[in-house]
């Protein structure tokens, strides 16, 4: 069995990649905003609020990436179900 991605899987992967990139761009903008707030001497609570928003956006991008890893593990037709589940467990143990 060959490891070529089907067109549907490729389209879904591209969609997930675009979603991750969009979220990471949001995080990048938020971090730049935090830097500007610090340079201006803004209120610490306002800065903390922006840190929280940036962390949340990064966490969401990370969860999208984990979903991608899980889908890869489960869609690997060369593995049996037990191997796929073990791979999923290993991914979660290592990256969460």
Secondary structure, DSSP 8 states (H G I E B T S, - for coil): ------HHHHHHHHHHHHHHHHHHHHHHHHHHHHHHHHHHT--HHHHHHHHHHHHHHHHHHHHHHHHHHHHHHHT-TTS-HHHHHHHHHHHHHHH-
